[in-house]
Amino acid sequence: MTAVLVQLPPVLRAVTGGARVLEAQGGTVGEVLEHLAAQCPALALHLFDENHTIRRNIICIHNEGIVRAKDMNAHTVAAGDELLLANALAGG
């Protein structure tokens, strides 16, 4: 497994004891989110829906590109990469 750093938005810091950055393991963004949820079960409610699918409003910035929820299980990460989690905004 690959270790990556994950920066959390302020809304998720409340369930991580205020942590801004967490280290997680995984070969894909999806696996990293799974590992985060295992480390901090309160995060699981924010990251995954009732079918344990990554919520559609979760996006990730990786290597200056946006990774949407539907692509996270296929998007690979490398050791030392940094991810920034964010909530996509909807509306008009």
C-alpha positions in Angstrom: 0.0 0.0 0.0 1.0 3.6 -0.7 1.1 6.3 2.0 -0.5 9.6 0.9 -1.4 12.8 2.8 -5.0 14.0 2.7 -5.9 17.6 3.4 -9.4 17.9 4.8 -11.9 20.8 4.4 -13.0 22.6 7.5 -16.4 20.9 7.5 -14.7 17.5 8.0 -12.2 18.6 10.6 -14.9 18.6 13.2 -15.1 14.8 13.0 -11.3 14.3 13.0 -10.5 16.2 16.2 -9.5 19.3 14.3 -6.9 17.5 12.1 -6.2 19.4 8.9 -4.1 16.6 7.3 -4.3 12.8 7.8 -2.0 10.1 6.4 -3.8 7.2 4.7 -2.9 4.1 2.7 -4.1 3.0 -0.7 -3.3 2.5 -4.3 -6.3 4.5 -5.6 -8.2 7.5 -4.3 -11.1 5.2 -3.4 -8.8 3.0 -1.3 -7.4 6.0 0.5 -10.9 7.1 1.4 -11.7 3.6 2.7 -8.6 3.7 4.9 -9.6 7.2 6.2 -13.0 5.9 7.0 -11.5 2.9 8.9 -9.2 5.2 10.9 -12.0 7.7 11.7 -15.5 6.0 11.4 -17.2 9.4 11.7 -15.7 10.3 8.3 -17.5 7.4 6.7 -20.9 9.1 7.0 -19.5 12.1 5.1 -17.6 10.2 2.4 -19.9 7.2 1.7 -23.6 6.8 1.2 -25.8 4.0 2.6 -24.7 1.6 -0.2 -21.0 2.3 0.7 -20.5 4.2 -2.5 -18.4 7.4 -2.5 -20.9 10.3 -2.3 -21.3 12.2 -5.5 -20.6 15.6 -3.8 -17.1 14.5 -2.8 -14.3 15.6 -5.1 -10.6 15.3 -4.7 -7.8 17.5 -6.1 -4.8 15.3 -7.1 -1.8 16.6 -9.1 -3.7 19.7 -9.9 -6.6 17.8 -11.4 -10.1 17.2 -10.2 -11.1 13.6 -9.5 -14.8 13.1 -9.3 -16.4 10.4 -7.1 -17.2 8.2 -10.1 -13.5 8.0 -11.0 -12.0 7.6 -7.5 -11.8 3.8 -7.5 -9.8 3.8 -10.7 -7.6 6.9 -10.1 -4.2 5.7 -8.9 -2.0 7.5 -6.3 1.8 7.2 -5.7 3.8 7.3 -2.5 4.1 10.8 -1.1 1.2 12.2 -3.1 -1.1 14.7 -1.5 -4.8 14.8 -2.0 -7.2 17.7 -1.1 -10.8 16.6 -0.3 -13.6 19.0 -1.0 -17.4 19.1 -1.4 -18.7 20.0 -4.8 -21.2 22.7 -4.8 -24.5 22.4 -6.6 -27.2 24.8 -7.5 -27.7 27.7 -9.7 
